[in-house]
Amino acid sequence: MTVFSAKEFDNHEDVLFFHDQKSGLKAIIAVHDTTLGPALGGTRMWDYKSEEEAIADVLRLSRGMTYKSSLAGVNLGGGKSVIIGNAHTDKTPELFEAFGRAVGQLGGTYIAAEDVGTTVPDLEIARRSTRHIAGITEGNSGDPSPATAWGVFHGLRAAVKLELNKSDLSGVKVAVQGLGNVGYGLCELLKEADAELIVTDLNKAAVEKAVQNLGATAVPLDAIYDQEVDVFAPCALGAILNDDTIRRLKARVIAGSANNQLAEDRHAKMLMENGILYAPDYAINAGGIIIISHEGPQFDREKAMQQVAGIYDTCLSIFERAKREKVTTAEIADKIALERLERVRNEKAELALAS
């Protein structure tokens, strides 16, 4: 088990391990960077094969949240938490109360929200033990999944506009991998825009729902990469864009909600060389963190969702700059995020000197 020598470690500020014997909680919380504010990030519950796999995931995801917040222009840092366990069989109120106590020990440095394997009701239970939970409070943003789907929809529109020179999505064929809250929500928006849907998911009930309610065509899990479509929308787990899958893709655009879609950084260049426009995941899936950043007594959902829709302009500017500079969209997204982080660090240093 390694942290400092892990390839995913990127000067993280905190990596904390929590165990509660009574509830069985085994959790890891990673705070990557708090330059912009307290670290906000979802809580993933997954039956990891090993502790090393869990560590790699939480390190990678927390770093991605730093970049996501920076690029989205919100004053939040990057963090993430993982709970090691089966989300279908291991959940108990006691486990999430213990998780809430773990989050509380950070004193607000980290704010938790829902993610893969956890739900808003789960985090409501954690809220009994700490106030540092977001995306659940009545009257505030609630479940951030609809906002994430709304942002992905607009980022996908920007990619279609640039790559296919098409101002609407009518007749655009989209292969959606993953029909969780965000993936299914994206499908609903695409259906309203008259796009054609091809879908897959481990959850057969979700697939059947998409077929019956949205007129989607279902395909086996692995076959999703081979579809003759315009857009491939990864909305499940990460690291699915690799040497094998990229060669199989027939889509001209990749635009989906999954985090860490690239198996390795070099795969961004491979996509570019193959003539595929890639919407950097943390740019296009920032809707959730944007709406949560609006939480408070004066929460205005309409105003928050308008900012989420601005992901269209964010993505379009990334695509156009990458084209001008002849580099990958991933490089440009990183560059913009790092530029803001460096600017804020310098401003803080100047203020510290002045005081």
VENQUIGI-V945804 format. One record per residue. SS is DSSP state (~ for helix, > for strand, _ for the rest). PHI is phi in degrees with one decimal (NA if undefined). PSI is psi as a letter, one per 40 degrees, with the letter a starting at -180 (none if undefined). Layout:
SS_PHI_PSI + SS_PHI_PSI
This chain:
__NA_h + __-130.9_i + __-124.4_c + __-60.4_d + __-93.7_e + __-67.0_i + __-64.8_d + __-82.3_e + __-71.1_h + __-137.8_g + __53.9_f + __-59.3_i + __-74.7_d + >_-144.0_h + >_-135.1_h + >_-120.6_i + >_-111.5_h + >_-127.2_h + >_-137.1_h + >_-122.2_h + __-63.8_d + __-63.6_d + __-90.0_e + __87.4_e + >_-62.4_h + >_-131.0_h + >_-135.8_i + >_-128.0_h + >_-117.6_h + >_-117.0_h + >_-107.1_h + >_-83.2_d + >_-156.4_h + __-117.9_f + __-56.0_d + __-88.9_e + __152.6_a + __-59.8_i + >_-77.1_h + >_-111.8_h + >_-171.0_i + >_-70.3_i + >_-111.5_h + >_-98.6_h + >_-111.9_h + >_-148.1_i + __-86.6_g + __-63.0_i + __-71.5_d + __-155.1_i + ~_-65.3_d + ~_-60.2_d + ~_-65.4_d + ~_-65.7_d + ~_-62.6_d + ~_-59.6_d + ~_-66.1_d + ~_-68.8_d + ~_-68.0_d + ~_-66.1_d + ~_-67.2_d + ~_-66.8_d + ~_-61.7_d + ~_-59.9_d + ~_-68.7_d + ~_-60.1_d + ~_-67.0_d + ~_-62.0_d + ~_-63.2_d + ~_-62.6_d + ~_-65.8_d + ~_-77.9_e + __77.9_f + __-100.2_i + __-94.4_g + __-136.8_i + >_-90.5_a + >_-115.8_h + >_-152.3_i + >_-161.7_i + >_-135.3_i + >_-129.0_i + >_-111.3_h + >_-83.7_h + __163.8_i + __-83.9_h + __-66.9_e + __-91.7_d + __-121.1_e + __-103.1_e + __-75.0_h + __-144.6_i + ~_-57.9_d + ~_-63.0_d + ~_-64.1_d + ~_-77.0_d + ~_-65.8_d + ~_-65.8_d + ~_-63.5_d + ~_-60.5_d + ~_-64.6_d + ~_-63.1_d + ~_-61.1_d + ~_-62.0_d + __-65.5_e + __-82.9_e + __64.2_f + __98.8_e + __-64.0_d + >_-124.8_h + >_-118.4_h + >_-96.0_i + >_-141.9_a + >_-81.6_i + __-157.9_a + __-55.9_h + __88.2_e + __-124.5_i + __-129.4_i + ~_-59.5_d + ~_-59.0_d + ~_-60.3_d + ~_-73.2_d + ~_-62.3_d + ~_-67.7_d + ~_-60.0_d + __-62.9_d + __-63.7_d + __-103.8_e + __-157.8_i + __-89.2_e + __-89.9_f + >_-128.7_h + __-123.5_i + __80.5_e + __-134.0_d + __-63.7_h + __-57.0_h + __89.4_e + __-104.3_a + __-73.7_d + __67.6_a + __-57.4_h + __-79.2_e + ~_-57.5_d + ~_-59.9_d + ~_-68.2_d + ~_-62.3_d + ~_-61.6_d + ~_-62.7_d + ~_-67.0_d + ~_-61.8_d + ~_-57.2_d + ~_-73.6_d + ~_-65.1_d + ~_-63.1_d + ~_-58.9_d + ~_-63.6_d + ~_-65.6_d + ~_-64.9_d + ~_-61.3_d + ~_-74.7_d + ~_-83.7_d + ~_-104.2_e + __53.7_f + __-127.1_h + __-86.0_e + __-132.7_i + __-108.0_e + __-60.1_h + __80.4_e + __-71.3_h + >_-91.5_h + >_-125.0_h + >_-97.7_h + >_-105.2_h + >_-100.1_h + __109.4_h + __-121.8_f + __-74.7_a + ~_-57.3_d + ~_-76.1_d + ~_-60.2_d + ~_-69.3_d + ~_-60.8_d + ~_-63.1_d + ~_-59.9_d + ~_-61.6_d + ~_-66.5_d + ~_-66.1_d + ~_-61.7_d + ~_-61.1_d + __-90.2_e + __68.3_f + __-80.2_i + >_-98.7_h + >_-111.8_h + >_-123.6_h + >_-133.4_i + >_-153.7_i + __-169.1_i + __-64.4_d + __-82.3_h + ~_-64.4_d + ~_-65.5_d + ~_-66.7_d + ~_-64.7_d + ~_-62.7_d + ~_-62.4_d + ~_-66.6_d + ~_-66.0_d + ~_-73.7_d + ~_-88.0_d + ~_-116.9_e + __68.3_f + __-74.9_i + >_-100.6_h + >_-93.4_i + __-133.7_i + __-61.1_i + __-52.1_d + ~_-74.0_d + ~_-74.1_e + ~_-61.7_d + ~_-73.7_e + ~_-99.1_e + __-76.4_i + __-81.0_g + __-130.3_i + __-87.4_d + >_-131.1_h + >_-107.5_h + >_-116.7_g + >_-75.3_h + __-129.0_f + __-117.1_b + __-86.4_i + __-90.3_a + __58.3_f + __-96.7_e + >_-100.5_h + __-137.6_a + ~_-54.9_d + ~_-75.2_d + ~_-70.0_d + ~_-63.7_d + ~_-64.9_d + ~_-86.4_d + __-65.5_h + __-109.8_e + __-72.7_i + __-96.8_e + >_-134.1_h + >_-118.1_h + __-150.7_h + __-149.9_i + __-92.5_e + __-61.0_i + __-84.0_i + __51.1_f + __-68.1_d + >_-78.1_h + __-63.3_d + __-141.7_i + __-55.9_d + ~_-63.4_e + ~_-71.8_e + ~_-64.4_d + ~_-68.3_d + ~_-62.4_d + ~_-63.3_d + ~_-60.2_d + ~_-64.7_d + __-88.7_e + __73.8_f + __-108.8_h + >_-83.3_h + >_-106.8_h + __-86.9_h + __-50.5_h + ~_-56.6_d + ~_-75.3_e + ~_-82.2_d + ~_-83.3_d + __-103.0_f + __-82.5_e + ~_-57.9_d + ~_-63.4_d + ~_-70.8_d + ~_-65.8_d + ~_-69.1_d + ~_-65.5_d + __-65.3_e + __-89.9_e + __-59.8_i + __149.3_i + __-59.2_d + __-101.4_f + __-55.8_h + __-125.8_h + ~_-61.1_d + ~_-61.8_d + ~_-63.9_d + ~_-63.9_d + ~_-69.3_d + ~_-65.3_d + ~_-66.5_d + ~_-59.8_d + ~_-61.6_d + __-65.5_e + ~_-59.3_d + ~_-55.7_d + ~_-68.3_d + ~_-60.4_d + ~_-66.2_d + ~_-61.1_d + ~_-66.6_d + ~_-63.9_d + ~_-61.0_d + ~_-68.6_d + ~_-67.3_d + ~_-62.7_d + ~_-66.0_d + ~_-64.3_d + ~_-87.4_e + __57.9_f + __-129.7_i + __-75.4_i + ~_-64.6_d + ~_-64.4_d + ~_-63.5_d + ~_-67.9_d + ~_-60.4_d + ~_-60.4_d + ~_-61.8_d + ~_-65.5_d + ~_-63.8_d + ~_-68.8_d + ~_-60.7_d + ~_-68.3_d + ~_-59.5_d + ~_-66.6_d + ~_-63.4_d + ~_-68.4_d + ~_-59.5_d + ~_-65.2_d + ~_-63.4_d + ~_-65.4_d + ~_-65.2_d + ~_-64.8_d + ~_-64.7_d + ~_-64.3_d + ~_-67.0_d + ~_-67.8_d + __-85.8_none
